[in-house]
Amino acid sequence: PYAKVGEVREKNRRLGLGLMGLHEWLLTHGYKYGPCDELEKYLAAYALSGSFANTLCDKLGISRPVKTRAIAPTGSIAILAETTSGLEPMFCVAYKRRYLKGTTWAYQYVIDGAAKRLIDSGIDPDLIEDCYDLAEEPERRIAFQAWLQQYVDHSISSTLNLPEWGSELNNEAGVKRFGKMLMKYLPSMRGMTVYPDGSRSGQPLTKVKLATALKHGDEVFYETGDICSITGGGSCGS
């Protein structure tokens, strides 16, 4: 619409050559969640995208992008692709998924698409690490993000799952220790979000046993309890 918009656009042009499914790749190749020499070879090639982008931009006579590589959360896209989201570990092999159906809360038991493919290929479901396992080892999550950031020029968005506040592994006594651990990696990172389990009442996804999900298949259940008993809000006390 006016010259200043064009100036800002050219200065901040970005591409998002994104990665997702990193945890599925590690699982498929027999690696634990974390830095990996074989993965590093692919990431080194991925990091060349900037120079290729610049060469093509010069050839086409358009402005060079200031950034070219991203690892976004890719939640919805990962569900469609049936792979793990961004650099996030698999949420869990099987889970209870709550959702609104009209004005009523419903839920189903779901087997993660990537987990099902891995199990079908012969991988023992008990050997598939998930975010609940890694919630007990937060440093491994953070170290992996810091390691990946050196190959990614956009900021990495990641949510670190933690055990419930007040539990043995997440309580007041451990706050300083957790802070000191974070300080080791923060110079290599651009951001971090933490989510203790149960922080949100009625959270949409909850881990369940694989046998439970297999038992119920596509069956749909409906919640019949008073919403006040979950949230303490709404018409409670009226």
C-alpha positions in Angstrom: 0.0 0.0 0.0 2.9 2.4 0.5 6.7 2.3 0.3 7.5 1.7 4.0 5.6 -1.6 3.9 7.7 -2.8 1.0 10.9 -1.7 2.8 10.0 -3.6 5.9 8.9 -6.7 4.0 12.2 -6.8 2.0 14.2 -6.4 5.2 12.4 -9.2 7.0 11.6 -11.7 4.3 11.7 -15.2 5.8 11.3 -18.7 4.6 10.3 -21.6 6.9 12.0 -24.8 5.6 10.6 -26.7 8.5 11.3 -30.0 10.1 9.0 -32.3 12.1 8.9 -35.9 13.0 12.4 -35.9 14.6 11.4 -38.1 17.5 9.8 -40.6 15.1 13.0 -40.6 13.1 15.1 -41.3 16.2 12.8 -44.1 17.3 12.8 -45.7 13.8 16.6 -45.7 13.8 16.9 -47.1 17.3 18.1 -44.0 19.0 17.0 -42.5 22.3 15.6 -38.9 22.4 18.6 -36.6 22.3 21.6 -35.5 20.1 22.6 -38.1 17.5 25.6 -38.3 15.2 23.7 -39.7 12.3 21.0 -37.1 12.6 23.7 -34.4 12.8 24.8 -35.3 9.3 21.4 -34.5 7.9 21.1 -31.3 10.0 24.4 -30.1 8.6 23.0 -30.5 5.1 19.8 -28.8 6.2 21.8 -25.9 7.4 23.0 -25.2 3.8 19.5 -24.1 2.8 20.5 -20.5 3.4 23.2 -20.4 0.8 21.0 -22.2 -1.8 18.2 -19.8 -1.1 20.5 -16.8 -1.6 21.8 -18.2 -4.9 18.3 -18.7 -6.2 17.2 -15.3 -5.0 20.1 -13.6 -6.7 19.3 -15.5 -9.9 15.6 -14.5 -9.8 16.3 -10.9 -8.8 14.4 -11.0 -5.5 15.5 -10.1 -2.0 17.4 -12.7 0.0 15.6 -14.2 3.0 17.0 -13.3 6.4 16.0 -16.7 7.8 15.4 -20.1 6.1 15.1 -22.8 8.7 12.4 -23.5 11.3 11.3 -26.2 13.7 7.7 -25.1 14.6 5.3 -27.0 17.0 3.4 -28.3 13.8 0.7 -29.7 16.0 -2.2 -30.0 13.6 0.1 -30.7 10.6 1.9 -33.5 12.5 -1.5 -35.1 13.3 -2.4 -35.0 9.7 1.0 -36.5 8.7 0.8 -39.0 11.6 4.2 -38.1 12.9 5.7 -36.5 16.0 5.4 -32.7 16.2 8.4 -30.6 15.5 11.2 -31.7 17.9 8.7 -32.7 20.6 8.8 -36.2 21.9 5.8 -38.4 21.2 3.1 -37.3 23.6 2.3 -40.9 24.5 1.5 -44.2 22.7 -2.2 -44.0 23.7 -4.3 -41.2 25.2 -7.8 -40.1 26.1 -8.8 -37.2 23.9 -11.5 -34.8 25.1 -13.3 -32.5 22.7 -16.5 -30.6 22.4 -19.3 -32.2 20.3 -21.8 -29.4 20.0 -22.2 -28.3 23.5 -21.3 -31.6 25.2 -17.9 -32.8 26.1 -17.0 -36.1 24.5 -13.9 -38.2 24.6 -12.3 -41.2 22.8 -9.3 -43.4 23.3 -6.7 -42.8 20.7 -3.6 -44.7 19.6 -1.0 -42.2 18.3 -0.6 -42.6 14.5 3.2 -42.6 14.6 3.2 -45.1 17.5 0.9 -47.4 15.7 3.2 -47.4 12.7 6.2 -48.1 14.8 4.4 -50.9 16.7 3.3 -52.5 13.4 6.9 -52.4 12.3 7.9 -54.5 15.3 9.0 -51.9 17.8 8.0 -52.8 21.4 5.5 -50.1 22.6 7.1 -50.3 26.1 10.4 -49.1 24.5 8.8 -46.0 23.0 9.8 -43.0 25.1 7.1 -40.3 25.5 6.8 -36.9 27.0 5.8 -38.4 30.4 9.0 -40.4 30.5 11.1 -37.4 29.5 9.2 -35.2 32.1 11.3 -37.1 34.6 14.5 -36.1 32.8 13.9 -32.5 31.8 17.6 -31.9 31.1 17.5 -34.4 28.2 14.7 -32.4 26.6 16.4 -29.1 27.1 19.8 -30.3 25.9 18.3 -31.6 22.7 16.6 -28.3 21.9 19.8 -26.4 22.6 21.7 -28.8 20.3 19.2 -28.4 17.5 19.1 -24.7 17.7 22.6 -24.4 16.2 21.2 -25.7 12.9 18.0 -23.7 13.0 18.0 -19.9 12.4 14.4 -19.3 13.4 13.6 -19.6 17.1 12.6 -23.1 18.2 9.2 -23.3 19.9 9.0 -26.2 22.3 6.9 -27.1 25.4 8.7 -29.0 28.2 6.4 -31.3 30.0 7.0 -31.7 33.7 5.5 -33.9 36.4 2.6 -32.4 38.4 3.5 -29.6 40.8 3.9 -30.8 44.3 5.0 -34.3 43.2 8.3 -36.0 44.1 10.1 -34.7 40.9 8.5 -31.2 40.8 8.2 -29.3 44.0 9.5 -26.2 45.9 12.7 -28.0 47.0 13.7 -28.6 43.4 13.1 -25.1 41.9 16.7 -23.8 42.4 18.2 -27.0 41.1 16.0 -26.8 38.0 17.0 -23.1 37.5 20.7 -23.9 37.7 20.2 -26.7 35.1 18.4 -24.3 32.8 21.1 -21.7 33.1 23.6 -24.1 31.5 21.6 -24.2 28.3 19.8 -20.8 28.0 22.8 -19.2 26.2 22.2 -21.7 23.3 18.4 -21.3 23.3 15.9 -18.6 22.4 12.9 -19.7 24.5 11.3 -22.4 26.6 7.8 -23.1 27.8 7.1 -25.5 30.7 3.8 -27.3 31.4 3.5 -29.3 34.6 0.9 -32.1 34.2 -2.5 -31.1 35.4 -1.9 -27.3 35.1 -5.1 -27.0 33.1 -8.3 -28.5 34.6 -9.9 -30.8 32.1 -6.8 -30.9 29.9 -7.6 -32.3 26.4 -5.1 -35.1 26.3 -4.3 -37.6 29.1 -2.1 -40.7 28.9 -3.8 -44.1 29.1 -2.6 -47.7 28.7 -2.3 -49.1 25.2 -4.6 -51.9 26.2 -7.3 -49.4 27.1 -7.2 -47.7 23.8 -7.2 -51.1 22.0 -10.2 -52.2 24.0 -12.4 -49.2 23.2 -11.4 -48.7 19.5 -13.5 -45.8 17.9 -16.1 -45.8 20.7 -17.3 -42.3 21.7 -18.0 -41.5 25.4 -19.9 -38.5 26.8 -19.1 -36.6 30.0 -22.2 -36.3 32.2 -20.7 -34.7 35.3 -21.4 -31.1 36.4 -18.8 -28.8 34.8 -18.5 -27.1 38.2 -16.9 -30.2 39.6 -14.1 -29.8 37.1 -13.6 -26.0 36.9 -15.2 -24.6 40.0 -16.6 -21.9 37.8 -19.8 -21.3 35.7 -22.9 -21.7 37.8 -21.2 -23.2 40.8 -22.6 -22.0 44.1 -25.6 -20.3 42.5 
